[in-house]
Amino acid sequence: MIWENSSYLWLLLLLPIVYGAYWWFRQRQIKKRALLFDERLVGQLRLNYWKTGDKIRLAAMMTAAFFFIIALAGPKIGTEVREVQRTGLNLVVALDLSRSMNAEDVRPSRLDKAKFEINRLVNRLRGDRVGLIVFTDEAFVQTPLTTDYSAMRLFLDIANTDQMPTSGTNFTSPMQKALEAFESVEELDGAANVLLFVADGEHHGPSYDGALRALVQKGVSIFTVGIGTVEGGPIPIYNSQGQLTGYHRDNQGNTVTTRLDGQTMQEIAAAGGGEFYEIRSGSDNIEPFFARLDELERGEFSSQEYADYQNQYQVLLLLGMVLFITGLFFPDSISEREKFMKRFKNSEKT
């Protein structure tokens, strides 16, 4: 047995307190009555009093309160088995965490804008598996392919340029990691494999042609998102208090300006059978990618049976209502008892 709202069970502690208060009040009333009236007079005044009926009324009321509290806590007993069929596709997001992603030519910054758009994407997913790869010169699997979108959002939220050991940009590494991610999951009939490449397009590593060709041969659809402007901007440096302390400079002391290389991103998308999307301002988005994602084929991941407990508060609530009504109308005098028994016998005959 489990409980829907187990905190309500603390209300059960009130029952002995209420009963104790009632008992104390009755004893006090008896003592006061003994001081004012003779015991024989009290007996004559209460000639028809039925002590057993009074006890039954009290017990019914207390038991009804007990059942009401248990029902309020929501007891769940037994199991309810449901079969769920999940369909979806495999989506890997490769996010550039090189230092140039801190540039603020796209507000609030290239990286913050990229994370915002990826979050919007995750919120739109329904049953699809999604994974996150972060990269600079090297690539790391931040989140393997999963349907746990909460975990995806968590790791996306903590992604930043300071977590990477190097600050360059090499497109070969994330492509290889993405291929490994797709190969690590079961093959599904009809399920599309999609790689969403999010970067500013600056590539400083060896040729990625071999890794790109392997993804295409695997049947992976590659979409790219270029974040930044052609004019570019400097790369800010902030201290631990979030204050701007300067801008990155080259070996000659000149301020480094980073620019969007859209041509490279377009070539990758064209080779991968996808599309290139460009974000040059804070108002731009990847809404067209959502539409393309809906058009891709989805395979059946699995048919899973989920066991859940059935809430049985209705039974307890009904018992509580019966006991409450019984306590409310049960006779506590001999004359009322006789009338009650007479009605009960007549109902049995009919």
Backbone torsions as a table, in degrees:
resi	resn	phi	psi	omega
1	MET	NA	136.3	173.2
2	ILE	-127.2	170.8	-174.0
3	TRP	-122.8	141.7	176.4
4	GLU	-73.9	-45.3	179.1
5	ASN	-136.6	77.3	-174.0
6	SER	-64.7	-19.8	-179.0
7	SER	-62.7	-25.3	179.5
8	TYR	-68.5	-17.4	179.8
9	LEU	-63.9	-20.6	177.1
10	TRP	-63.0	-22.0	178.7
11	LEU	-65.4	-19.3	178.2
12	LEU	-61.5	-26.3	178.7
13	LEU	-66.0	-20.0	179.6
14	LEU	-73.5	-25.1	-176.0
15	LEU	-61.7	-51.4	177.4
16	PRO	-64.1	-29.7	178.2
17	ILE	-67.6	-44.3	178.4
18	VAL	-63.7	-43.0	178.7
19	TYR	-64.3	-40.9	178.2
20	GLY	-63.2	-40.6	178.4
21	ALA	-65.4	-39.3	178.5
22	TYR	-64.8	-44.7	179.2
23	TRP	-61.8	-43.6	179.7
24	TRP	-63.0	-40.6	179.8
25	PHE	-65.2	-41.3	179.0
26	ARG	-64.3	-42.9	179.3
27	GLN	-63.3	-38.0	178.6
28	ARG	-66.3	-40.4	178.2
29	GLN	-64.2	-39.5	179.1
30	ILE	-63.3	-42.0	-180.0
31	LYS	-66.1	-42.0	178.2
32	LYS	-63.1	-40.6	-179.1
33	ARG	-66.5	-37.0	179.6
34	ALA	-65.0	-30.7	178.9
35	LEU	-74.6	-27.3	-174.1
36	LEU	-99.9	-29.0	-174.2
37	PHE	-129.8	150.7	174.4
38	ASP	-73.9	148.6	-176.3
39	GLU	-63.4	-36.4	178.8
40	ARG	-66.8	-37.3	178.4
41	LEU	-65.2	-40.7	178.2
42	VAL	-63.0	-39.3	178.9
43	GLY	-64.1	-37.5	178.1
44	GLN	-70.9	-38.7	178.3
45	LEU	-66.8	-28.8	-179.0
46	ARG	-110.8	42.1	-173.6
47	LEU	-60.3	-38.0	-177.2
48	ASN	-94.5	7.1	-177.3
49	TYR	-65.1	130.6	179.2
50	TRP	-111.9	103.3	-174.0
51	LYS	-64.9	-38.5	-179.1
52	THR	-64.3	-41.7	178.7
53	GLY	-62.0	-38.1	178.0
54	ASP	-63.5	-40.1	179.3
55	LYS	-67.0	-38.1	179.7
56	ILE	-65.1	-41.2	178.3
57	ARG	-60.3	-45.7	179.7
58	LEU	-62.8	-45.4	-179.4
59	ALA	-63.0	-39.5	179.6
60	ALA	-64.6	-43.1	179.4
61	MET	-64.1	-44.0	-179.0
62	MET	-66.8	-40.5	179.0
63	THR	-68.0	-37.2	177.1
64	ALA	-62.0	-42.7	177.5
65	ALA	-61.9	-38.2	177.6
66	PHE	-60.6	-47.5	-179.5
67	PHE	-67.2	-35.4	177.8
68	PHE	-62.4	-42.1	-179.6
69	ILE	-67.5	-42.7	178.7
70	ILE	-62.6	-41.7	178.4
71	ALA	-64.2	-37.9	179.2
72	LEU	-63.6	-33.6	179.0
73	ALA	-72.5	-15.8	176.0
74	GLY	70.5	66.9	178.0
75	PRO	-68.3	136.6	178.0
76	LYS	-117.7	120.3	-175.5
77	ILE	-126.7	144.6	178.5
78	GLY	76.0	-172.1	-178.0
79	THR	-132.3	150.3	174.5
80	GLU	-121.0	118.5	-174.6
81	VAL	-100.3	126.7	178.7
82	ARG	-127.2	138.5	177.7
83	GLU	-99.2	128.0	-176.9
84	VAL	-123.3	126.7	175.6
85	GLN	-100.8	122.7	-179.4
86	ARG	-106.1	128.1	174.9
87	THR	-122.7	149.9	179.2
88	GLY	176.8	-170.9	177.6
89	LEU	-125.8	173.3	178.5
90	ASN	-103.7	121.2	-177.7
91	LEU	-124.4	121.9	175.3
92	VAL	-111.9	128.4	177.2
93	VAL	-104.5	121.5	176.2
94	ALA	-103.4	115.8	-173.9
95	LEU	-111.3	124.4	177.6
96	ASP	-72.7	123.0	177.1
97	LEU	-116.2	25.8	177.1
98	SER	-69.3	162.3	-175.7
99	ARG	-58.7	-30.3	-178.3
100	SER	-65.6	-18.1	179.1
101	MET	-72.3	-8.2	175.9
102	ASN	-83.3	-8.3	179.9
103	ALA	-58.0	147.9	-173.6
104	GLU	-112.3	27.0	174.0
105	ASP	-71.0	-18.0	168.1
106	VAL	-116.0	121.4	-174.6
107	ARG	-81.6	144.2	-2.0
108	PRO	-75.9	-27.9	169.9
109	SER	-161.2	165.2	179.6
110	ARG	-57.7	-45.3	-177.0
111	LEU	-67.5	-45.4	-180.0
112	ASP	-62.0	-40.2	177.9
113	LYS	-65.2	-41.8	179.3
114	ALA	-62.1	-44.3	179.8
115	LYS	-64.5	-36.8	178.7
116	PHE	-63.2	-44.9	-179.1
117	GLU	-68.0	-37.6	177.9
118	ILE	-66.0	-38.8	176.8
119	ASN	-61.1	-41.9	177.0
120	ARG	-61.0	-38.7	178.9
121	LEU	-63.5	-46.6	-179.4
122	VAL	-61.2	-37.8	179.7
123	ASN	-64.9	-22.2	-178.6
124	ARG	-89.5	-13.4	-175.7
125	LEU	-73.0	144.5	178.2
126	ARG	-138.5	93.5	178.3
127	GLY	87.0	-7.5	178.7
128	ASP	-76.7	149.7	174.0
129	ARG	-89.3	136.7	-177.1
130	VAL	-134.4	143.6	177.4
131	GLY	-135.8	161.2	-177.6
132	LEU	-128.5	126.8	173.5
133	ILE	-117.2	131.3	175.7
134	VAL	-112.1	147.3	-174.7
135	PHE	-153.2	155.3	164.4
136	THR	-136.4	-113.1	169.2
137	ASP	-70.0	-31.0	178.7
138	GLU	-115.5	161.2	179.5
139	ALA	-123.9	144.6	-179.7
140	PHE	-135.1	141.2	176.1
141	VAL	-81.1	106.7	179.4
142	GLN	-77.6	-40.1	177.7
143	THR	-141.2	119.7	175.8
144	PRO	-68.6	166.6	-179.5
145	LEU	-57.1	124.1	-174.1
146	THR	-155.2	161.0	171.6
147	THR	-101.1	6.5	177.1
148	ASP	-83.3	88.0	-175.5
149	TYR	-69.2	-26.7	177.5
150	SER	-64.2	-41.7	177.7
151	ALA	-65.0	-40.6	178.4
152	MET	-60.0	-45.7	-179.5
153	ARG	-64.6	-38.7	-179.6
154	LEU	-61.8	-49.6	-178.2
155	PHE	-70.9	-30.4	175.6
156	LEU	-67.5	-38.9	-177.5
157	ASP	-64.0	-36.9	-176.8
158	ILE	-87.9	-4.1	-179.9
159	ALA	-67.8	128.5	177.3
160	ASN	-153.9	165.1	-174.7
161	THR	-68.5	-21.8	-177.9
162	ASP	-74.4	-17.1	-176.7
163	GLN	-80.2	-12.1	-175.9
164	MET	-91.6	141.3	-177.7
165	PRO	-72.2	-23.2	179.5
166	THR	-128.2	166.9	-175.4
167	SER	-119.9	3.1	178.3
168	GLY	-78.5	-170.6	179.5
169	THR	-137.4	124.2	-179.8
170	ASN	-135.0	111.1	-176.3
171	PHE	-73.9	-19.3	-178.0
172	THR	-64.4	-44.0	-176.2
173	SER	-60.3	-49.4	179.5
174	PRO	-66.2	-31.0	177.6
175	MET	-66.2	-41.3	178.8
176	GLN	-65.8	-41.3	178.4
177	LYS	-64.9	-38.2	179.0
178	ALA	-64.4	-41.8	178.3
179	LEU	-61.4	-41.2	177.8
180	GLU	-63.7	-38.7	-179.8
181	ALA	-64.0	-43.1	179.6
182	PHE	-67.6	-35.3	-179.1
183	GLU	-76.0	-18.0	-176.6
184	SER	-80.8	-13.2	-179.2
185	VAL	-106.2	160.8	-177.5
186	GLU	-64.7	146.5	176.3
187	GLU	-73.8	131.9	-179.2
188	LEU	-122.2	131.7	179.5
189	ASP	-63.8	121.4	175.2
190	GLY	84.4	-8.2	-178.1
191	ALA	-80.9	123.2	-179.5
192	ALA	-77.8	145.0	171.9
193	ASN	-105.0	124.6	-174.2
194	VAL	-127.4	133.1	173.5
195	LEU	-114.1	123.0	176.1
196	LEU	-106.1	112.9	-174.3
197	PHE	-100.0	115.1	-176.2
198	VAL	-116.1	112.4	-176.4
199	ALA	-161.2	174.8	176.3
200	ASP	-95.2	3.2	172.7
201	GLY	88.9	-7.4	-179.2
202	GLU	-79.7	115.3	-178.1
203	HIS	-118.4	123.3	-176.9
204	HIS	-121.8	10.9	-178.2
205	GLY	-100.9	-168.4	178.0
206	PRO	-69.5	172.3	-177.8
207	SER	-59.9	136.6	-180.0
208	TYR	-101.2	10.4	-175.1
209	ASP	-58.5	-41.6	-179.0
210	GLY	-65.0	-44.5	179.4
211	ALA	-66.1	-38.4	178.8
212	LEU	-66.3	-40.3	-179.7
213	ARG	-65.4	-37.6	178.7
214	ALA	-64.5	-38.2	177.6
215	LEU	-65.9	-42.1	-179.9
216	VAL	-64.4	-42.2	178.6
217	GLN	-64.2	-28.8	176.7
218	LYS	-74.5	-12.1	-179.2
219	GLY	87.2	21.3	-178.8
220	VAL	-81.8	130.5	173.3
221	SER	-87.8	127.4	-174.2
222	ILE	-113.0	121.6	174.9
223	PHE	-115.1	143.7	-177.9
224	THR	-124.2	146.6	176.7
225	VAL	-125.2	114.5	177.3
226	GLY	-95.0	124.1	-177.4
227	ILE	-115.3	121.6	179.6
228	GLY	141.0	179.5	179.1
229	THR	-119.6	158.3	177.7
230	VAL	-65.5	-36.4	178.1
231	GLU	-67.2	-32.0	177.5
232	GLY	76.6	-168.1	-179.9
233	GLY	-170.4	166.5	178.7
234	PRO	-74.2	165.5	179.5
235	ILE	-103.6	108.6	-175.1
236	PRO	-73.0	155.7	175.4
237	ILE	-122.2	125.2	179.4
238	TYR	-116.1	147.6	175.6
239	ASN	-86.0	-177.3	-176.8
240	SER	-65.0	-19.7	178.1
241	GLN	-89.2	1.7	179.3
242	GLY	82.3	16.2	-179.4
243	GLN	-95.0	138.1	179.2
244	LEU	-70.8	124.4	-178.8
245	THR	-111.2	-9.6	179.2
246	GLY	156.7	-164.3	-179.1
247	TYR	-131.9	152.1	179.6
248	HIS	-65.1	141.3	-179.2
249	ARG	-126.9	156.4	177.9
250	ASP	-84.4	-173.5	-177.6
251	ASN	-65.0	-22.8	178.7
252	GLN	-89.6	0.5	178.3
253	GLY	88.0	7.3	179.2
254	ASN	-86.1	144.6	178.3
255	THR	-66.6	129.2	-179.0
256	VAL	-78.7	130.6	175.4
257	THR	-111.5	123.4	-179.9
258	THR	-102.8	134.6	-177.0
259	ARG	-126.2	152.9	177.2
260	LEU	-71.0	128.2	174.5
261	ASP	-103.5	82.6	-176.8
262	GLY	-69.9	-26.7	-178.0
263	GLN	-61.9	-44.6	179.5
264	THR	-62.2	-44.0	-178.5
265	MET	-66.3	-36.1	177.4
266	GLN	-64.6	-41.5	-178.9
267	GLU	-64.6	-40.0	179.3
268	ILE	-64.9	-44.4	-179.7
269	ALA	-65.1	-39.6	-179.7
270	ALA	-65.3	-41.3	179.7
271	ALA	-68.2	-30.6	-178.1
272	GLY	-91.6	7.0	177.8
273	GLY	71.5	19.5	-179.5
274	GLY	-111.6	-151.0	-179.6
275	GLU	-133.4	158.4	178.3
276	PHE	-107.7	131.0	177.9
277	TYR	-120.1	139.3	-174.9
278	GLU	-118.0	129.9	177.1
279	ILE	-116.1	108.7	-178.0
280	ARG	-110.0	-9.0	179.8
281	SER	-146.4	169.5	-179.2
282	GLY	-67.1	-18.9	-179.0
283	SER	-89.1	-14.3	177.9
284	ASP	-70.0	154.3	179.2
285	ASN	-149.3	177.5	-179.4
286	ILE	-108.0	34.4	179.8
287	GLU	-54.4	-40.6	178.5
288	PRO	-59.8	-29.6	178.9
289	PHE	-66.8	-35.7	178.2
290	PHE	-59.0	-42.0	179.9
291	ALA	-65.4	-42.1	179.1
292	ARG	-65.6	-36.0	-179.9
293	LEU	-64.2	-37.4	179.2
294	ASP	-67.4	-23.7	-178.2
295	GLU	-81.3	-19.0	-176.0
296	LEU	-74.7	153.5	-177.7
297	GLU	-72.2	146.2	178.0
298	ARG	-122.6	137.8	178.8
299	GLY	-103.6	164.7	178.8
300	GLU	-86.3	114.1	-179.4
301	PHE	-68.1	-52.6	-178.2
302	SER	-172.8	159.6	171.3
303	SER	-105.1	111.6	-174.4
304	GLN	-112.5	144.7	175.8
305	GLU	-105.2	125.0	179.8
306	TYR	-106.2	127.1	177.4
307	ALA	-98.8	127.9	-179.6
308	ASP	-134.2	152.7	178.9
309	TYR	-81.8	142.7	178.4
310	GLN	-89.3	133.8	179.7
311	ASN	-76.5	124.4	-175.8
312	GLN	-111.5	26.0	-177.7
313	TYR	-65.5	-25.6	-176.9
314	GLN	-60.7	-41.1	-179.1
315	VAL	-64.0	-45.8	-179.4
316	LEU	-66.7	-36.8	178.2
317	LEU	-64.5	-40.0	178.3
318	LEU	-65.0	-44.3	177.6
319	LEU	-60.5	-41.9	178.7
320	GLY	-62.1	-40.5	179.6
321	MET	-66.0	-41.1	178.6
322	VAL	-62.0	-45.9	-179.4
323	LEU	-67.2	-37.2	179.5
324	PHE	-64.2	-45.1	178.7
325	ILE	-65.4	-38.3	177.2
326	THR	-61.2	-46.9	179.5
327	GLY	-65.7	-30.2	-177.7
328	LEU	-72.6	-35.9	-173.2
329	PHE	-113.2	-0.7	-178.7
330	PHE	-67.7	134.3	-175.5
331	PRO	-69.5	145.1	175.5
332	ASP	-122.5	17.7	174.8
333	SER	-135.5	157.6	-175.7
334	ILE	-65.2	-41.3	-179.0
335	SER	-64.0	-43.4	178.1
336	GLU	-67.8	-32.7	178.5
337	ARG	-64.4	-43.1	-179.9
338	GLU	-63.3	-41.7	177.5
339	LYS	-62.9	-40.8	-179.3
340	PHE	-63.3	-44.2	-178.7
341	MET	-67.9	-35.5	179.3
342	LYS	-65.4	-44.1	177.0
343	ARG	-63.0	-37.8	-179.1
344	PHE	-65.3	-42.5	179.3
345	LYS	-66.4	-40.7	179.0
346	ASN	-63.5	-37.5	179.0
347	SER	-67.0	-31.1	178.9
348	GLU	-70.1	-36.4	-179.9
349	LYS	-66.9	-40.0	-179.4
350	THR	-74.5	NA	NA
